[in-house]
Amino acid sequence: MKIANATSLQADYSSLNIRAKGLSGFNPKKKDFNFDAISIQSNPREIAEKTFAATISKQISDEIRIPVSENRLQNLKDTVSSSAYQIDPSLIASRMLLIGEVAQ
C-alpha cells in the first residue's frame, strides 16, 4: 500500500461523520451509548408441556419395571388358551390414555 500524502492523515477520529443503521445522531464522545438488547423468555405453555412429558415418561418407565408374578402370568395364559379371556375395549383405551388404573 502506498500513501501519497502523509500530511492529510487524520489523527482525531471524532471529527468523522459516523452513520450507523438505527443510531442517528451517534456521538462517539458521549458516554451513554444505546446498544441492541436481546430478551430471552420462555413460553409457560412449552415449559408445562415439557414437564408433563417428563412426568409421563417417568411414570411409564416406572410401570414397565414392575415385575409380573408367575401366578398371575400363568392364570392369564390358562384363560387365553381356554378361550375364556374377555377383551375390555374401554379398559384398553383408558390405559392407552393413561387415565385407567394398573391391573394387578
Backbone as numpy.savetxt, mean C-alpha at the origin, in Angstrom:
# Nx Ny Nz CAx CAy CAz Cx Cy Cz
38.47 26.38 -24.92 37.63 27.54 -24.92 38.53 28.77 -24.92
38.18 29.73 -25.74 38.99 30.94 -25.86 38.16 32.14 -25.42
38.70 32.96 -24.53 38.04 34.18 -24.07 38.73 35.35 -24.75
37.95 36.07 -25.54 38.53 37.16 -26.33 38.77 38.40 -25.50
37.78 38.77 -24.66 37.90 40.01 -23.91 37.69 39.70 -22.43
38.75 39.59 -21.67 38.68 39.23 -20.26 38.16 40.35 -19.39
38.17 41.56 -19.86 37.70 42.69 -19.06 36.18 42.78 -19.00
35.50 42.08 -19.90 34.03 42.15 -19.90 33.39 41.09 -19.00
34.19 40.32 -18.29 33.63 39.30 -17.40 32.99 39.97 -16.19
31.90 39.39 -15.74 31.17 39.94 -14.60 31.58 39.18 -13.33
32.00 39.89 -12.32 32.38 39.27 -11.06 31.19 39.16 -10.11
30.22 40.02 -10.25 29.06 40.05 -9.35 27.83 39.55 -10.11
27.31 38.41 -9.70 26.16 37.82 -10.38 24.83 38.42 -9.93
24.84 39.26 -8.93 23.59 39.83 -8.43 22.94 40.79 -9.42
23.72 41.31 -10.35 23.15 42.23 -11.32 22.48 41.51 -12.49
22.65 40.20 -12.56 22.01 39.44 -13.63 20.51 39.42 -13.43
19.78 39.43 -14.49 18.32 39.35 -14.44 17.94 37.86 -14.49
17.70 37.30 -13.33 17.40 35.87 -13.23 15.90 35.68 -13.34
15.49 34.84 -14.27 14.07 34.52 -14.45 13.93 33.01 -14.34
13.06 32.60 -13.47 12.79 31.17 -13.30 11.29 30.96 -13.34
10.88 29.82 -13.82 9.45 29.51 -13.92 8.83 29.53 -12.53
7.78 30.31 -12.37 7.07 30.36 -11.10 7.72 31.24 -10.05
8.82 31.87 -10.36 9.52 32.70 -9.37 9.67 34.12 -9.90
8.58 34.76 -10.21 8.67 36.12 -10.71 9.18 37.03 -9.59
10.05 37.94 -9.95 10.61 38.86 -8.97 11.64 38.19 -8.08
12.31 37.17 -8.56 13.31 36.44 -7.78 14.50 37.34 -7.51
14.86 37.43 -6.25 16.00 38.26 -5.86 16.98 37.37 -5.11
18.17 37.09 -5.68 19.10 36.18 -5.02 19.63 36.70 -3.70
19.55 38.02 -3.41 20.02 38.56 -2.14 18.99 38.42 -1.03
17.75 38.14 -1.40 16.66 38.05 -0.42 16.81 36.74 0.38
16.61 36.81 1.69 16.82 35.65 2.55 15.65 34.66 2.58
14.43 35.12 2.37 13.28 34.23 2.47 12.88 33.74 1.07
13.49 32.66 0.65 13.21 32.08 -0.65 11.91 31.28 -0.60
11.24 31.20 -1.72 10.06 30.36 -1.86 10.48 29.10 -2.62
10.28 27.96 -1.99 10.64 26.69 -2.61 9.40 25.85 -2.81
9.48 24.91 -3.74 8.39 23.97 -3.94 8.32 23.05 -2.73
7.13 22.57 -2.45 6.94 21.67 -1.32 6.22 20.42 -1.79
6.55 19.29 -1.21 5.88 18.04 -1.50 5.13 17.61 -0.25
3.87 17.35 -0.43 3.05 16.89 0.69 2.61 15.47 0.41
3.01 14.55 1.26 2.66 13.14 1.09 1.63 12.78 2.15
0.49 12.34 1.68 -0.59 11.97 2.59 -1.09 10.59 2.22
-1.53 9.87 3.21 -2.11 8.55 2.98 -3.62 8.65 2.93
-4.18 7.87 2.07 -5.63 7.79 1.97 -6.11 6.86 3.08
-6.98 7.32 4.00 -7.44 6.46 5.09 -8.10 5.18 4.60
-8.77 5.25 3.46 -9.41 4.05 2.93 -8.37 3.00 2.53
-7.27 3.44 1.90 -6.22 2.51 1.52 -5.59 1.87 2.75
-5.39 2.65 3.79 -4.83 2.10 5.03 -5.78 1.06 5.62
-7.08 1.37 5.64 -8.07 0.43 6.17 -8.10 -0.84 5.35
-8.01 -0.73 4.02 -8.02 -1.91 3.16 -6.79 -2.77 3.39
-5.63 -2.15 3.55 -4.41 -2.91 3.81 -4.48 -3.60 5.16
-5.00 -2.90 6.15 -5.15 -3.49 7.49 -6.12 -4.65 7.45
-7.24 -4.48 6.75 -8.23 -5.55 6.63 -7.62 -6.76 5.92
-6.90 -6.52 4.82 -6.28 -7.62 4.08 -5.26 -8.36 4.94
-4.49 -7.63 5.72 -3.49 -8.26 6.58 -4.16 -9.09 7.68
-5.26 -8.57 8.23 -5.99 -9.29 9.28 -6.59 -10.58 8.74
-7.23 -10.50 7.57 -7.83 -11.69 6.97 -6.76 -12.70 6.60
-5.65 -12.23 6.06 -4.55 -13.12 5.70 -4.02 -13.87 6.92
-3.87 -13.17 8.03 -3.39 -13.82 9.26 -4.41 -14.82 9.77
-5.69 -14.44 9.72 -6.75 -15.33 10.19 -6.78 -16.63 9.38
-6.70 -16.51 8.06 -6.71 -17.70 7.21 -5.47 -18.54 7.45
-4.34 -17.90 7.58 -3.09 -18.61 7.84 -3.16 -19.38 9.15
-3.74 -18.76 10.18 -3.88 -19.43 11.47 -4.84 -20.62 11.39
-5.94 -20.46 10.62 -6.91 -21.54 10.50 -6.36 -22.73 9.72
-5.51 -22.47 8.75 -4.93 -23.56 7.96 -4.02 -24.42 8.81
-3.39 -23.84 9.77 -2.44 -24.57 10.60 -3.10 -25.41 11.70
-4.44 -25.30 11.84 -5.13 -26.10 12.86 -5.24 -27.53 12.35
-4.66 -28.48 13.06 -4.73 -29.87 12.59 -6.14 -30.46 12.80
-6.48 -31.38 11.90 -7.77 -32.06 12.00 -7.54 -33.38 12.71
-8.44 -33.72 13.62 -8.28 -34.97 14.37 -8.51 -36.16 13.44
-7.81 -37.24 13.73 -7.95 -38.47 12.94 -9.38 -39.01 13.02
-10.00 -38.89 14.19 -11.37 -39.38 14.38 -12.35 -38.62 13.48
-12.24 -37.30 13.44 -13.13 -36.48 12.61 -12.90 -36.77 11.13
-11.64 -36.93 10.73 -11.32 -37.24 9.34 -11.88 -38.60 8.93
-11.76 -39.59 9.81 -12.29 -40.93 9.50 -13.81 -40.90 9.40
-14.48 -40.15 10.28 -15.94 -40.02 10.20 -16.37 -39.38 8.88
-15.64 -38.38 8.43 -15.95 -37.73 7.17 -15.75 -38.69 5.99
-14.67 -39.47 6.01 -14.43 -40.46 4.96 -15.55 -41.50 4.91
-15.99 -41.97 6.07 -17.06 -42.97 6.13 -18.37 -42.39 5.60
-18.66 -41.16 5.96 -19.91 -40.51 5.53 -19.91 -40.32 4.01
-18.80 -39.90 3.44 -18.71 -39.69 1.99 -18.79 -41.02 1.26
-18.10 -42.04 1.74 -18.10 -43.34 1.06 -19.47 -44.02 1.10
-20.28 -43.74 2.13 -21.62 -44.34 2.23 -22.68 -43.48 1.53
-22.25 -42.42 0.85 -23.15 -41.48 0.13 -24.16 -40.80 1.05
-23.82 -40.66 2.31 -24.72 -40.01 3.26 -24.32 -38.55 3.52
-23.27 -38.10 2.86 -22.79 -36.74 3.08 -23.72 -35.76 2.40
-24.19 -34.77 3.13 -25.09 -33.74 2.59 -24.32 -32.43 2.45
-24.38 -31.83 1.27 -23.72 -30.56 1.02 -24.64 -29.43 1.45
-24.09 -28.49 2.21 -24.84 -27.33 2.67 -24.29 -26.09 1.94
-24.96 -25.67 0.83 -24.43 -24.54 0.05 -24.31 -23.24 0.84
-25.23 -22.96 1.74 -25.16 -21.72 2.51 -23.97 -21.74 3.48
-23.66 -22.90 4.04 -22.48 -23.01 4.92 -21.20 -22.80 4.11
-21.16 -23.38 2.92 -19.99 -23.22 2.06 -19.83 -21.75 1.68
-20.92 -21.11 1.28 -20.86 -19.70 0.90 -20.43 -18.82 2.07
-20.96 -19.10 3.26 -20.60 -18.29 4.43 -19.12 -18.44 4.77
-18.59 -19.64 4.60 -17.17 -19.85 4.87 -16.31 -19.17 3.81
-16.77 -19.18 2.55 -16.03 -18.50 1.48 -15.98 -17.00 1.71
-17.04 -16.46 2.29 -17.10 -15.04 2.59 -16.54 -14.69 3.97
-16.02 -15.72 4.65 -15.41 -15.58 5.97 -16.38 -15.02 7.01
-17.64 -15.41 6.91 -18.62 -14.96 7.90 -19.19 -16.11 8.72
-18.86 -17.34 8.33 -19.39 -18.51 9.05 -18.40 -19.00 10.08
-18.85 -19.85 10.95 -17.99 -20.42 11.99 -17.24 -21.62 11.44
-16.07 -21.89 12.00 -15.27 -23.03 11.61 -15.91 -24.28 12.21
-16.14 -25.28 11.35 -16.72 -26.54 11.83 -15.65 -27.33 12.58
-16.00 -27.84 13.71 -15.04 -28.61 14.52 -15.22 -30.08 14.39
